[in-house]
Amino acid sequence: MKSPALDYVRVDSLSAAFDAFEAGDGDAQFLAGGHSVVPALNLRLQAPSLLIDISRIPELSGVELCDGWLRICAMTRHAEALTHPLIIHHAPLLCAAAPFVAHPAIRNRATIGGNLVLADPASEFPAAALAMRAEMEIVGRDGVRRVPADAFFLGLYETAMRPGEILRSLFVPPAREGQRVAFDELSRRRGDYAIVGAAIQAVMADQRLSDISIAFLAVGDRPIRAAKAEAALRGGALDGATIAAAQAALEGDLDLEDLPQMPASMRLHLARVLLGRVLGRLGGP
């Protein structure tokens, strides 16, 4: 299929982007990397009258340290999460998740900002952002605001962004002493959508977990924090008994539904298996 007829404009500033959106009279769509928007247009899932290309706006590019936080601008490509030294050092969970995102050809073009705004519940970066307790910097005609990840993802392809707003950057909190990260997912083939995935960021002190964040993907309408599993782990050593308690607690964290290809009981089993695997890796040397 081909996309419906539409107008296209490329802008070079945020103010020009806001002007173009307002000129679209509520029927405009922003375009970044295009790996979500273009397929949706071709499948007629979206049909805006105006497409606004924001990929050349200087304010949306770059990676830098800002008051101790790592600021990753929205146009940063997925592939840069694997190679940029600041991301590798200050956001290692994002780096750990990046190899699981689709395939190299897509990672070379798709943007981190576009991925977060799409809010696909089976996507890796939203879960990583949630586990990192990151914040989204959103800019609009009325100014700039920062929204924590746990308040940003609201539902299936739904975020806290308002019409006409643009995600400018992702802010990652400073790393803490003893911080460890781990990411893994189960899928039928490498690059396919995950059946279940888990992103973990933790702090180890005296061989015990002083803090931990666990975010699952592909288990609901948004990335899900496993608060009960976290509580079972916090303050304990990463031994078999503690891991088993966290696995058992998942039943209270994940409200899974039967799918045509897999019942909820199997999905919960796989989530428990994956959690044990990732926690075992977290406690390794």
C-alpha positions as CSV (number, residue, x, y, z in Angstrom):
1,M,0.0,0.0,0.0
2,K,1.0,3.6,-0.4
3,S,0.5,6.5,1.9
4,P,-2.4,8.9,1.3
5,A,-1.7,12.2,-0.3
6,L,-0.2,14.7,2.1
7,D,1.9,17.9,2.2
8,Y,5.5,17.8,3.5
9,V,7.6,20.5,5.1
10,R,11.1,20.3,6.6
11,V,11.8,22.8,9.4
12,D,15.1,23.9,11.0
13,S,13.9,25.2,14.3
14,L,11.5,24.4,17.1
15,S,9.6,27.7,16.6
16,A,9.2,26.8,12.9
17,A,7.9,23.3,13.9
18,F,5.3,24.8,16.2
19,D,4.2,27.3,13.5
20,A,3.9,24.4,11.0
21,F,1.9,22.3,13.4
22,E,-0.5,25.2,14.1
23,A,-0.9,25.8,10.4
24,G,-1.9,22.2,10.0
25,D,-5.0,23.0,12.0
26,G,-4.8,19.8,14.1
27,D,-4.1,17.5,11.2
28,A,-0.3,17.5,11.2
29,Q,2.2,14.8,12.2
30,F,5.9,15.2,13.2
31,L,8.5,13.1,11.5
32,A,11.9,12.2,13.0
33,G,13.6,8.9,11.8
34,G,10.5,7.7,10.0
35,H,10.6,4.1,11.0
36,S,7.3,4.3,12.8
37,V,5.5,7.1,11.0
38,V,6.2,5.9,7.4
39,P,4.9,2.3,7.8
40,A,1.8,3.7,9.6
41,L,1.2,6.0,6.6
42,N,1.7,3.2,4.1
43,L,-0.8,1.0,6.0
44,R,-3.3,3.9,6.2
45,L,-3.2,3.7,10.0
46,Q,-2.4,7.4,10.0
47,A,-3.5,10.0,7.4
48,P,-2.4,13.5,8.4
49,S,-2.7,16.2,5.8
50,L,0.7,17.6,6.7
51,L,4.0,15.8,7.6
52,I,6.5,18.0,9.5
53,D,10.1,16.8,9.2
54,I,12.0,17.8,12.4
55,S,15.1,15.7,11.8
56,R,17.3,18.7,11.0
57,I,16.5,20.8,14.1
58,P,19.9,21.4,15.8
59,E,18.3,21.5,19.3
60,L,17.2,17.9,18.9
61,S,20.7,16.5,18.3
62,G,23.6,15.8,20.7
63,V,24.6,13.9,23.8
64,E,26.0,15.8,26.8
65,L,26.4,15.9,30.6
66,C,24.1,18.5,32.2
67,D,24.4,19.1,36.0
68,G,25.4,15.5,36.5
69,W,22.6,14.0,34.4
70,L,23.2,12.6,31.0
71,R,21.1,14.4,28.3
72,I,20.4,12.4,25.2
73,C,18.7,14.5,22.6
74,A,15.7,13.0,20.7
75,M,17.4,12.7,17.3
76,T,20.1,10.4,18.7
77,R,20.1,7.2,16.6
78,H,19.6,3.8,18.1
79,A,23.0,2.8,16.9
80,E,24.6,5.6,18.9
81,A,23.5,3.9,22.1
82,L,26.0,1.2,21.3
83,T,28.9,3.4,20.4
84,H,28.7,6.9,22.1
85,P,31.1,7.0,25.0
86,L,28.9,9.1,27.2
87,I,26.0,6.7,26.8
88,I,28.2,3.6,27.3
89,H,29.5,5.1,30.6
90,H,26.5,7.0,32.0
91,A,23.6,5.0,30.6
92,P,24.9,1.4,30.4
93,L,21.3,0.0,30.6
94,L,20.4,1.8,27.3
95,C,23.6,0.4,25.8
96,A,22.6,-3.1,27.0
97,A,19.2,-2.9,25.5
98,A,20.2,-1.5,22.1
99,P,21.4,-4.7,20.5
100,F,17.9,-6.2,20.9
101,V,16.2,-3.4,19.0
102,A,15.3,-4.7,15.5
103,H,18.2,-4.9,13.1
104,P,21.3,-2.8,12.3
105,A,19.8,-1.1,9.3
106,I,16.9,0.1,11.4
107,R,19.1,1.1,14.3
108,N,21.2,3.2,12.0
109,R,18.3,5.4,11.1
110,A,15.6,5.2,13.9
111,T,15.8,7.7,16.7
112,I,15.6,7.2,20.4
113,G,13.1,10.1,20.8
114,G,10.8,8.7,18.1
115,N,10.9,5.3,19.8
116,L,10.0,6.8,23.2
117,V,7.2,8.9,21.8
118,L,5.7,5.9,19.9
119,A,5.5,4.1,23.3
120,D,5.2,0.7,21.9
121,P,4.8,-1.6,25.0
122,A,7.0,-4.3,23.3
123,S,9.9,-1.9,22.7
124,E,13.1,-2.0,24.6
125,F,14.0,1.7,25.2
126,P,10.8,2.6,27.1
127,A,11.4,-0.2,29.5
128,A,15.1,0.8,29.9
129,A,14.0,4.5,30.5
130,L,11.6,3.3,33.2
131,A,14.2,1.1,34.9
132,M,16.7,4.0,34.8
133,R,14.1,6.4,36.3
134,A,14.8,8.7,33.5
135,E,12.9,11.9,32.7
136,M,11.6,13.2,29.4
137,E,12.2,16.8,28.5
138,I,9.2,18.0,26.5
139,V,9.0,21.3,24.7
140,G,6.0,23.1,23.4
141,R,4.7,26.6,22.5
142,D,4.0,27.2,26.3
143,G,7.5,26.2,27.4
144,V,9.6,23.3,28.7
145,R,8.6,20.6,31.2
146,R,10.2,17.4,32.4
147,V,8.1,14.3,33.0
148,P,9.4,11.2,34.9
149,A,9.3,8.0,32.9
150,D,6.7,6.4,35.2
151,A,4.3,9.3,34.4
152,F,5.2,9.5,30.7
153,F,3.9,6.1,29.5
154,L,0.2,6.1,30.0
155,G,-1.1,3.3,27.8
156,L,-1.0,1.6,24.5
157,Y,0.9,4.0,22.2
158,E,-0.1,6.8,24.6
159,T,2.1,9.2,26.5
160,A,1.8,12.4,28.6
161,M,2.7,14.5,25.6
162,R,0.1,17.1,24.4
163,P,-0.8,17.9,20.8
164,G,1.9,20.0,19.2
165,E,4.6,19.2,21.7
166,I,8.0,17.7,20.9
167,L,10.2,15.4,22.9
168,R,13.5,17.3,23.1
169,S,15.6,14.9,25.1
170,L,15.9,12.1,27.6
171,F,17.6,12.8,31.0
172,V,19.3,9.9,32.7
173,P,20.1,10.4,36.4
174,P,23.7,10.2,37.6
175,A,25.1,6.7,38.1
176,R,25.6,5.6,41.7
177,E,28.4,3.7,43.3
178,G,27.9,0.0,43.1
179,Q,25.4,0.3,40.2
180,R,24.8,-2.7,38.0
181,V,22.6,-3.2,35.0
182,A,21.2,-6.1,33.0
183,F,18.9,-6.6,30.1
184,D,17.5,-9.6,28.2
185,E,14.4,-10.7,26.3
186,L,12.9,-13.8,24.9
187,S,11.8,-13.8,21.2
188,R,11.2,-16.3,18.5
189,R,14.0,-14.9,16.4
190,R,16.6,-12.2,17.0
191,G,15.1,-8.9,16.0
192,D,11.5,-10.0,16.3
193,Y,9.2,-8.4,18.8
194,A,9.9,-9.8,22.3
195,I,7.5,-12.3,23.9
196,V,8.8,-10.8,27.2
197,G,11.8,-8.6,28.2
198,A,13.3,-7.3,31.3
199,A,15.5,-4.2,32.1
200,I,17.1,-4.0,35.5
201,Q,19.2,-1.3,37.2
202,A,20.4,-2.0,40.7
203,V,22.8,-0.8,43.4
204,M,24.9,-3.4,45.3
205,A,26.4,-2.6,48.7
206,D,28.1,-5.2,50.8
207,Q,26.9,-7.9,48.5
208,R,23.3,-6.9,49.0
209,L,20.8,-5.0,46.9
210,S,20.4,-1.6,48.4
211,D,18.1,-0.5,45.5
212,I,16.7,-2.0,42.4
213,S,14.4,-1.1,39.5
214,I,12.8,-3.8,37.3
215,A,10.9,-2.9,34.2
216,F,9.2,-5.5,31.9
217,L,8.3,-5.0,28.3
218,A,5.7,-6.9,26.2
219,V,3.6,-7.8,29.2
220,G,0.9,-5.0,29.1
221,D,-0.2,-1.8,27.4
222,R,3.0,0.0,28.6
223,P,6.4,-0.9,30.2
224,I,5.6,-2.2,33.7
225,R,7.6,-1.7,36.9
226,A,7.7,-5.0,38.9
227,A,7.3,-3.3,42.4
228,K,6.5,-6.5,44.3
229,A,9.5,-8.3,42.9
230,E,11.6,-5.3,43.7
231,A,10.4,-5.3,47.3
232,A,11.3,-9.0,47.6
233,L,14.8,-8.3,46.4
234,R,15.6,-5.0,48.1
235,G,18.0,-5.4,51.0
236,G,18.7,-9.0,50.3
237,A,21.6,-10.9,48.8
238,L,21.2,-12.2,45.2
239,D,21.0,-15.9,46.3
240,G,18.7,-18.6,45.1
241,A,16.1,-18.0,47.8
242,T,15.8,-14.3,47.2
243,I,15.6,-14.7,43.5
244,A,12.9,-17.4,43.9
245,A,10.9,-15.0,46.1
246,A,11.1,-12.3,43.4
247,Q,10.0,-14.7,40.8
248,A,7.0,-15.7,42.9
249,A,6.1,-12.1,43.5
250,L,5.7,-11.5,39.7
251,E,2.2,-12.8,39.8
252,G,1.2,-9.7,41.7
253,D,3.1,-7.4,39.3
254,L,2.0,-8.6,35.9
255,D,-1.7,-8.7,34.9
256,L,-1.3,-10.9,31.9
257,E,-4.0,-11.9,29.4
258,D,-4.3,-14.9,27.2
259,L,-3.2,-14.4,23.7
260,P,-4.2,-16.5,20.6
261,Q,-0.6,-17.9,20.4
262,M,0.1,-18.2,24.1
263,P,-1.9,-18.4,27.4
264,A,-1.3,-16.0,30.3
265,S,0.1,-18.9,32.4
266,M,2.9,-19.5,29.9
267,R,3.7,-15.8,29.6
268,L,4.0,-15.6,33.4
269,H,6.3,-18.7,33.4
270,L,8.5,-17.1,30.8
271,A,8.6,-13.8,32.7
272,R,9.8,-15.7,35.8
273,V,12.4,-17.7,33.9
274,L,13.7,-14.4,32.3
275,L,13.8,-12.6,35.7
276,G,15.9,-15.5,37.2
277,R,18.2,-15.3,34.2
278,V,18.7,-11.6,34.3
279,L,19.1,-11.5,38.1
280,G,21.7,-14.2,37.9
281,R,23.6,-12.2,35.4
282,L,23.3,-9.1,37.6
283,G,24.9,-10.9,40.5
284,G,27.8,-12.3,38.5
285,P,31.4,-10.9,38.6
